[in-house]
Amino acid sequence: MGRRMKEPRWRKWVNRGIAFWNYCSAGVWDDTRKKFSVDLIKTLNITIKSFLNTDIQTQACAMTYRTLLAIVPALALLFAIGRGFGLQNFLQDELLKMFPSQSVIITRSLTFVDSYLNQASEGLFVGVGIVFLLYTIINLVSSVEACFDLIWNVQSRSFWRKITDYTAMILILPVLMICGGGLTMFLSSSLQSFFHVSFMTPILSAMFEFGSFLFSCLFFTAAFMMVPNTKVKFKNAFMSGIFTGIGFQILQWLFVSGQLYVAKYNAIYGSFSFLPLLLLWLQLVWVICLSGCLICYASQNIFQFTFSDQINHISPDYREKLTIAVASVVVQRFVNREKPYTVVDIVQRYGLPSRLVSDITNHLCDAKILTRVVINQEHQIYGFQPAVEPAIITVSYLRIQLNKLGNRNFIPNFDRNFPGVISTVDKINQEIIAHADDMRLQDIQISPNPIT
């Protein structure tokens, strides 16, 4: 027999690469292990798919336009708060540091900000200027929330909640930015006067840069938690805030470095060169920010995408078993006078796919077997309990109610054309009801310590 030829090493690497790609793109959703590496691949999978499906680039373009309209009122609010902390010069220096080649246009823009603040403080009626300023900022924050809510698939806040929540955001987030910059400036002057050793200067500079990066991450973390109209966990928002903060710092470094090489660009466009560069910077900032929101959503909702391919091809028999299981959990908790479970509770306790549980509970509510109860009105969180007396909810009752759900008898002459089908199906249903064990859902055995 001839000796078996050894497979080339490059082919092994290619096969491994193909297998890894298939795992990352589809197979990872069949992996129920709770490991950091598995969750990371799932998060990246959801983020990339959502980035492509939600058209982040278009959303970033729209936000760039809205930000440009509100940039003078936003700077006015930032400088108004900065004056209260005595940090107006610090903010001006930071802008000049950010755009070193555009000092003339920045100085001119700051005169517009001063004029805006003077007009706001000298309105026709007391407070009219401040109200108009806040309205402009609230309109911008409302647009930001609309983008975040689109990513989270939730409804926007009511009008009155927008006024209260946005006012809090407008006051808290700029203060966090200013306090971060003020703290850095204060520590820099204090520690450098305390340490007179020359080799300590690079160390202190690195510490202050890290402090600036940390406050930037906290700013994005607060935005990811406060802006969407849903409950966002801190660990997911903080992880996304770190990613967004790193991306923002890299963008800042690239932008500041690139500003030093735009002399020819300025020679062509003159003072107008600031505008396209500003638009490009705003566009990239919003892409990074919305991408961070996507990561926050993906990391918190990994469980919603488990077994997605299998759900699309689920058999009617297995779907019926899962329906009976979900309904039994809800009924038994009601009988035992326990707190109603939400979709998330059922998913996390029993390891069921979130999308399938949501679909099943919606069908059970439409069939008047279950009903929704409010758990948290502010974040629109609902639990489930029986819509009728639990004693009458049996397996046959559940089947009959679900079979009645939807449109029926809408095809003309169907009964005349298929008389045997109608009589046969009716006879089978009657036999099932007559000979069924009629097990009540509240008596079906469920494991008290489920294995997920």
C-alpha positions in Angstrom: 0.0 0.0 0.0 1.2 3.4 -0.8 2.0 5.8 2.0 -0.8 8.3 2.8 0.2 11.8 1.7 0.6 14.2 4.6 -1.8 17.2 4.5 0.0 20.5 3.9 0.3 22.7 6.9 -1.2 25.7 5.1 -4.3 23.6 4.4 -4.7 22.9 8.1 -4.5 26.6 8.9 -7.0 27.3 6.2 -9.4 24.7 7.5 -9.0 26.0 11.0 -9.7 29.5 9.8 -12.8 28.5 8.0 -14.0 26.5 11.1 -13.4 29.5 13.3 -15.2 31.9 10.9 -18.2 29.5 10.8 -18.2 29.4 14.6 -18.0 33.2 15.0 -20.7 33.9 12.3 -23.3 31.2 13.2 -22.1 28.4 15.4 -21.5 30.6 18.5 -25.3 30.9 19.0 -25.5 27.2 19.7 -22.8 27.5 22.4 -24.5 27.9 25.8 -21.3 28.1 27.8 -21.1 31.1 30.1 -17.5 32.1 29.3 -16.0 35.5 28.7 -14.6 34.5 25.3 -17.9 33.1 24.1 -19.8 36.2 25.3 -17.2 38.5 23.6 -17.6 36.7 20.2 -21.4 37.0 20.6 -21.2 40.7 21.4 -19.0 41.4 18.4 -21.3 39.3 16.2 -24.4 41.3 17.3 -22.5 44.6 17.1 -21.3 44.1 13.5 -24.7 42.9 12.3 -26.5 45.7 14.0 -24.0 48.2 12.7 -24.8 47.1 9.1 -28.5 46.7 9.6 -29.3 50.0 11.5 -27.2 52.1 9.1 -25.1 53.9 11.7 -23.4 56.1 9.0 -26.7 57.7 8.0 -27.6 58.3 11.7 -24.2 59.8 12.3 -24.7 62.2 9.3 -28.1 63.3 10.7 -26.6 63.9 14.2 -23.7 65.8 12.6 -26.2 68.2 11.0 -28.2 68.6 14.2 -25.0 69.1 16.3 -23.8 71.8 13.9 -27.1 73.7 14.4 -26.8 73.4 18.2 -23.1 73.9 18.6 -23.2 77.6 19.6 -25.9 77.1 22.2 -24.1 74.0 23.4 -20.8 75.8 23.8 -22.7 78.7 25.4 -24.1 76.3 28.1 -20.7 74.7 28.6 -19.0 78.1 29.0 -21.8 79.3 31.3 -21.3 76.4 33.6 -17.5 76.8 33.2 -17.7 80.4 34.4 -19.4 79.2 37.5 -16.4 77.0 38.3 -13.9 79.6 37.1 -12.7 77.4 34.2 -13.6 79.5 31.2 -10.0 80.0 30.2 -9.3 76.3 30.6 -12.1 75.4 28.2 -10.8 78.0 25.7 -7.3 76.5 26.0 -8.7 73.0 25.4 -10.5 74.1 22.2 -7.3 75.8 20.9 -5.3 72.6 21.8 -7.9 70.5 19.9 -7.7 72.7 16.8 -4.2 74.3 16.8 -4.3 75.4 13.2 -7.7 77.1 13.5 -7.0 79.6 16.3 -8.5 82.5 14.4 -11.8 80.9 13.6 -12.1 79.5 17.2 -11.5 83.0 18.7 -14.2 84.4 16.4 -16.6 81.5 17.3 -16.1 82.3 21.0 -17.1 85.9 20.4 -20.4 84.4 19.0 -20.7 82.4 22.2 -20.2 85.5 24.4 -22.8 87.4 22.3 -25.2 84.5 22.7 -24.8 84.5 26.5 -25.3 88.2 26.7 -28.5 88.0 24.6 -29.7 85.1 26.8 -29.1 87.2 30.0 -30.8 90.3 28.5 -33.9 88.7 27.1 -37.1 90.6 26.7 -38.7 88.7 29.5 -36.8 87.3 32.5 -35.5 83.9 31.7 -36.6 83.8 28.1 -33.1 83.6 26.8 -32.2 80.8 29.2 -35.4 78.9 28.2 -34.5 79.2 24.5 -31.0 78.0 25.2 -32.3 75.0 27.1 -34.9 74.3 24.4 -32.1 74.1 21.8 -30.1 71.7 23.8 -33.1 69.6 24.7 -33.9 69.3 21.0 -30.4 68.0 20.4 -30.6 65.5 23.3 -34.0 64.4 22.0 -32.4 63.5 18.7 -29.6 61.6 20.5 -32.2 59.6 22.5 -34.1 58.8 19.3 -30.9 57.2 17.9 -30.2 55.3 21.1 -33.8 54.1 21.4 -33.7 52.9 17.8 -30.7 50.8 18.7 -32.4 49.5 21.9 -35.7 48.9 20.1 -37.7 50.9 22.7 -40.1 53.8 22.7 -39.0 57.3 23.4 -39.9 59.1 26.6 -43.1 61.1 27.1 -43.0 64.9 26.7 -42.9 65.6 30.5 -40.3 63.0 31.1 -38.1 64.5 28.4 -38.2 67.9 30.1 -37.2 66.5 33.5 -34.7 63.8 32.4 -33.1 66.0 29.7 -32.7 68.9 32.1 -30.8 66.5 34.5 -28.6 65.2 31.7 -27.8 68.7 30.5 -26.7 69.8 33.9 -24.9 66.6 35.0 -22.9 65.6 31.9 -21.3 69.0 31.3 -20.5 69.3 35.0 -18.8 65.9 34.8 -16.7 67.1 31.8 -15.8 70.4 33.5 -15.0 68.8 36.8 -12.7 66.3 35.0 -10.8 69.1 33.3 -10.8 71.3 36.4 -9.5 68.4 38.6 -6.8 67.7 36.1 -5.7 71.3 36.0 -5.8 71.7 39.8 -3.8 68.5 40.4 -1.3 69.4 37.7 -0.5 72.8 39.2 -0.5 71.5 42.8 1.6 68.4 42.3 4.1 70.1 40.0 4.7 72.8 42.6 5.1 70.1 45.2 7.5 67.8 43.2 10.5 69.7 42.0 12.3 66.6 40.6 12.5 66.8 36.8 12.0 63.0 36.2 8.6 63.3 38.0 7.2 65.5 35.2 6.6 62.8 32.6 5.1 60.5 35.3 2.7 63.2 36.4 1.8 64.0 32.8 1.0 60.4 32.1 -1.2 60.3 35.3 -3.1 63.4 34.2 -3.6 61.9 30.7 -5.0 58.8 32.2 -7.3 60.9 34.5 -8.6 62.7 31.4 -9.2 59.4 29.7 -11.0 58.1 32.8 -13.4 61.0 32.9 -14.0 60.7 29.2 -15.0 57.0 29.8 -17.3 58.0 32.7 -18.9 60.6 30.5 -19.8 58.1 27.9 -20.8 55.6 30.5 -23.3 58.1 32.0 -24.6 58.9 28.5 -25.2 55.2 27.7 -27.0 54.7 31.1 -29.1 57.9 31.1 -30.1 58.6 27.5 -31.8 55.3 26.4 -35.4 54.9 27.7 -34.6 51.5 29.3 -32.8 50.1 32.2 -29.1 49.8 31.3 -26.7 47.8 33.6 -23.7 49.7 34.8 -21.2 47.0 33.8 -22.4 47.0 30.2 -22.4 50.8 30.0 -19.0 51.0 31.6 -17.4 48.4 29.2 -18.9 50.3 26.3 -17.8 53.6 27.8 -14.2 52.3 27.9 -14.4 51.3 24.3 -15.9 54.6 23.3 -13.4 56.6 25.4 -10.5 54.8 23.8 -11.9 55.5 20.3 -12.5 59.1 21.1 -9.0 59.6 22.5 -7.5 57.9 19.4 -9.6 60.2 17.2 -8.4 63.2 19.2 -4.8 62.3 18.8 -5.2 61.7 15.0 -7.1 64.9 14.6 -4.7 67.0 16.6 -1.7 65.4 14.7 -3.4 66.0 11.4 -4.1 69.7 12.2 -0.3 70.3 12.0 -0.3 69.2 8.3 -3.1 71.2 6.9 -1.2 74.3 5.8 -1.8 73.6 2.1 -5.5 72.8 2.9 -5.7 76.3 4.6 -4.1 77.9 1.5 -6.9 76.5 -0.7 -9.9 77.1 1.6 -8.7 79.9 3.8 -10.7 80.3 7.0 -13.4 78.0 5.6 -11.1 75.0 6.1 -12.3 74.8 9.7 -15.8 73.8 8.6 -15.1 70.6 6.6 -12.6 69.5 9.2 -15.2 70.1 11.9 -17.9 68.2 10.0 -15.5 65.3 9.5 -14.6 65.3 13.2 -18.3 65.4 14.3 -19.2 62.6 11.9 -16.5 60.3 13.3 -17.3 61.2 16.9 -21.0 60.2 16.3 -19.9 57.0 14.6 -17.8 56.1 17.6 -20.5 57.1 20.0 -23.3 55.1 18.3 -21.0 52.1 17.9 -20.4 52.3 21.7 -24.2 52.3 22.2 -24.4 49.2 19.9 -21.8 47.4 22.0 -23.7 48.3 25.2 -27.0 46.9 23.7 -25.3 43.8 22.4 -23.4 42.9 25.6 -26.7 43.3 27.7 -28.9 41.3 25.2 -26.7 38.4 24.2 -29.3 35.9 25.5 -31.9 37.2 23.0 -30.1 35.8 20.0 -29.4 32.3 21.3 -30.5 29.4 19.0 -31.6 32.0 16.4 -31.2 29.6 13.4 -33.1 26.7 15.2 -35.9 29.1 16.2 -36.5 29.9 12.5 -37.0 26.2 11.8 -38.6 25.0 15.0 -41.1 22.1 14.7 -44.7 22.6 15.7 -44.4 19.8 18.3 -41.4 21.3 20.0 -43.0 24.8 20.0 -46.1 23.4 21.7 -44.0 21.8 24.4 -42.2 25.2 25.0 -45.6 27.0 25.1 -47.0 24.6 27.7 -43.7 25.0 29.7 -43.8 28.8 29.7 -47.6 28.9 30.5 -47.1 26.4 33.4 -44.3 28.5 34.9 -46.6 31.6 34.9 -49.6 29.8 36.3 -47.7 28.0 39.1 -46.1 31.2 40.3 -49.5 32.9 40.4 -51.0 29.9 42.4 -48.0 30.0 44.8 -48.6 33.8 45.2 -45.1 34.6 44.0 -43.9 37.7 42.0 -44.8 37.5 38.3 -42.0 36.6 36.0 -41.0 38.8 33.2 -39.6 37.5 29.9 -36.1 38.1 31.1 -36.8 36.2 34.3 -38.0 33.1 32.4 -35.1 33.3 30.0 -32.4 33.6 32.7 -33.9 31.0 35.0 -34.6 28.3 32.5 -32.1 29.1 29.7 -34.8 29.5 27.1 -34.3 31.6 23.9 -35.5 35.2 24.6 -37.0 35.7 21.2 -39.0 32.5 21.4 -40.2 33.3 24.9 -41.3 36.8 23.8 -43.2 35.3 20.9 -44.9 32.6 23.0 -46.0 35.1 25.7 -47.4 37.4 23.1 -49.5 34.6 21.6 -50.7 33.5 25.0 -51.8 37.1 25.8 -53.5 37.4 22.4 -55.3 34.1 23.2 -56.5 35.5 26.5 -54.7 32.8 28.5 -52.2 35.1 30.1 -52.3 38.9 30.8 -49.6 41.5 31.3 -49.0 43.2 34.7 -46.9 46.3 35.2 -43.6 45.6 37.1 -41.9 49.0 36.3 -44.0 51.6 34.5 -41.0 54.0 34.1 -39.0 51.5 32.1 -42.0 49.7 30.6 -41.2 46.3 32.2 -44.1 43.8 32.3 -44.7 40.5 34.0 -47.3 37.8 33.3 -50.1 36.1 35.2 -53.2 34.0 34.2 -56.0 35.9 32.4 -58.6 33.4 33.7 -59.0 31.1 36.7 -55.9 28.9 36.9 -58.0 25.8 37.6 -59.6 25.9 34.1 -56.3 26.3 32.2 -55.6 22.7 31.1 -53.5 21.4 28.2 -56.6 20.9 26.1 -57.9 24.4 27.0 -54.6 25.9 26.0 -54.6 24.0 22.6 -58.1 25.0 21.8 -57.6 28.7 22.6 -54.3 28.9 20.6 -55.9 27.1 17.6 -58.7 29.7 17.6 -56.1 32.5 17.4 -56.0 34.3 14.1 -58.2 34.7 11.1 -60.5 31.8 10.1 -63.1 31.0 7.5 -62.1 33.8 5.1 -61.7 31.6 1.9 -64.9 31.5 -0.1 -66.5 28.1 -0.7 -63.8 26.3 1.3 -66.4 24.2 3.2 -68.1 23.1 0.0 -64.9 22.2 -1.8 -63.4 20.3 1.2 -66.3 18.9 3.2 -64.3 15.8 4.3 -61.5 18.0 5.7 -63.8 20.0 7.9 -65.6 17.0 9.3 -62.4 15.0 9.9 -60.6 17.9 11.8 -63.7 18.6 13.9 -64.0 14.9 14.8 -60.3 14.7 15.8 -60.6 17.8 18.0 -63.7 16.3 19.7 -61.9 13.0 20.3 -58.9 14.8 21.8 -61.2 16.7 24.2 -63.2 13.6 25.1 -60.2 11.3 25.8 -57.6 13.8 26.9 -56.1 13.5 30.4 -56.9 17.2 30.8 -53.9 17.9 32.9 -54.0 21.3 34.6 -51.0 23.5 34.1 -50.7 24.2 37.8 -50.1 20.4 38.4 -47.4 19.9 35.7 -44.1 19.0 37.3 -41.4 21.7 36.9 -37.9 21.4 38.3 -37.3 23.7 41.3 -33.6 24.0 40.4 -33.5 24.2 36.6 -30.2 23.3 34.8 -29.3 26.1 32.3 
